[in-house]
Structures are given as C-alpha cells and as structure tokens.
C-alpha cells in the first residue's frame, strides 16, 4: 500500500532540455513528498484504534528508475506491536496489511477507501511546492 509522487511530463521535458533533471528532481520530490505524507497520515488517523498505522507513514528518498524517470514513495512501514502476534504474523500485523484491509475491505469489514482521497487532498500543495522548488533551482 503506497502512494507515488510523479512529475508532470512537461516539467520533465523542460528539465531534460536544460540538463537539470538529475540535479533538481530529487530536491523537488523530497520537498513535495512531505505534504503527501502529512495528508496520508491525516486520512489514516480516522481509521485507527492505536495510532500505530498512521504513525508508520514514511516518505522514501527519491530514486531514479530504470527508464530515467524519478519518483518517491510514501507508504506504511513496520508492524503494529499493540496487536497480539498470530501464527501468520509472528512479528505483529504489518501496517501496510492493515491499510490494505481498510482500503479494499476484507471478509470482516467493508472497504473504506482513503488513499486516493489523501492523494487528491495533497496534490495541489505538492505541485505548488515542486513548481516553487523548480523556479528556485533552475531560474536563478
């Protein structure tokens, strides 16, 4: 269960022309992943009993993929140590599994999607931060 922050194709083309993509992209993604992380935490808090799942949201470092594009993941990490271990989950229930059960539902509960809503809520701020960072880094 994760969200990815992607660049608009126009921005990629413009930075490639300037030869700045590999320098500026990680900076932009690192800054833009913070509002996405905050939004996902806010939306996950509604579905919490212990708070463990919402606190487990992490933004990974930006990485370049094999096709030359850049991306950054925001996902749930770790285990809920407040729940009793089971034979299937001896370390506790993974927070990503809990998030998937809430998002898509399972035999014991109906789906209650929140990841897309979190992404939509953070989109404008993330794009604004990326644009501001681009202007600061490339147009000095």
C-alpha positions in Angstrom: 0.0 0.0 0.0 1.8 3.1 -1.2 1.4 6.4 -3.0 3.8 7.7 -5.6 4.7 11.3 -6.4 5.3 11.7 -10.1 6.4 14.6 -12.3 4.3 16.2 -14.9 5.6 15.3 -18.3 6.0 19.0 -19.3 8.4 19.6 -16.4 10.4 16.6 -17.3 10.8 17.7 -20.9 11.8 21.2 -19.8 14.4 20.0 -17.3 15.9 17.5 -19.8 16.4 20.3 -22.3 18.3 22.2 -19.6 20.2 19.2 -18.5 19.0 19.8 -14.9 16.7 16.8 -14.4 19.1 14.6 -12.4 20.1 17.5 -10.1 16.7 19.1 -9.5 14.3 16.1 -9.5 15.4 14.7 -6.1 15.2 18.1 -4.4 11.7 18.7 -5.8 10.5 15.2 -4.9 11.9 15.3 -1.4 10.1 18.6 -0.7 6.8 17.5 -2.4 6.6 14.2 -0.6 6.1 15.9 2.8 2.6 17.2 2.2 1.7 13.8 0.7 3.0 12.1 3.8 1.1 14.5 6.1 -2.1 14.1 4.1 -1.9 10.3 4.2 -1.3 10.4 8.0 -4.4 12.7 8.4 -6.6 10.4 6.4 -5.2 7.2 8.1 -5.9 8.6 11.6 -9.6 8.3 11.0 -9.2 4.5 10.8 -7.1 4.0 13.9 -7.5 2.3 17.2 -3.9 2.6 18.4 -2.5 5.2 16.1 0.3 2.8 15.1 -0.7 2.7 11.4 -0.9 6.5 11.0 2.4 7.0 12.7 4.0 4.4 10.4 3.7 6.5 7.2 7.1 7.2 5.7 8.4 9.1 2.7 11.2 7.3 0.9 14.1 9.0 -0.6 13.6 9.9 -4.3 15.0 7.3 -6.7 15.7 7.2 -10.4 14.0 4.3 -12.2 15.5 2.2 -15.0 13.7 4.3 -17.6 15.3 7.5 -16.5 12.3 8.9 -14.6 12.2 9.9 -11.0 9.8 9.0 -8.2 9.3 9.0 -4.5 7.1 6.6 -2.5 5.1 7.4 0.6 4.0 4.2 2.3 3.2 2.4 5.5 6.0 0.7 7.2 6.6 -1.5 10.2 4.3 -3.6 12.4 1.5 -2.9 14.8 3.1 -4.1 18.0 -0.1 -3.4 20.0 -1.8 -6.3 18.4 -1.2 -9.8 19.5 1.1 -11.9 17.2 -0.5 -14.7 15.3 0.9 -17.7 13.6 0.6 -15.9 10.3 2.1 -12.7 11.7 4.6 -13.6 14.4 6.1 -10.1 14.5 2.6 -8.4 14.7 0.4 -7.2 11.9 2.1 -5.2 9.2 0.8 -1.7 8.9 0.6 -2.0 5.2 -1.7 -5.0 5.5 -4.0 -3.1 7.9 -4.1 -0.2 5.4 -4.9 -2.5 2.5 -7.7 -4.2 4.5 -9.2 -0.7 5.3 -8.8 0.5 1.7 -10.1 -2.6 -0.1 -12.1 -4.4 2.6 -12.0 -8.0 3.6 -14.4 -10.6 4.8 -14.8 -8.9 8.2 -15.1 -5.3 7.1 -16.3 -3.2 4.2 -14.0 -1.2 2.1 -13.4 2.4 3.3 -11.1 3.9 0.7 -8.9 6.7 2.0 -5.6 6.7 -0.1 -7.0 8.3 -3.2 -8.7 11.0 -1.1 -5.4 11.7 0.7 -3.6 11.9 -2.7 -6.2 14.3 -4.0 -6.1 16.5 -0.9 -2.3 16.8 -1.2 -2.0 17.2 -5.0 -2.3 21.0 -5.2 0.2 21.6 -2.4 2.7 19.1 -3.8 2.5 20.5 -7.3 2.9 24.0 -5.9 6.0 23.0 -3.9 7.5 21.3 -6.9 6.9 24.4 -9.1 8.4 26.7 -6.5 11.4 24.5 -6.0 11.9 24.2 -9.8 11.9 28.0 -10.1 14.3 28.4 -7.2 16.8 25.8 -8.5 16.6 26.4 -12.3 15.8 30.0 -12.7 18.3 31.7 -10.5 
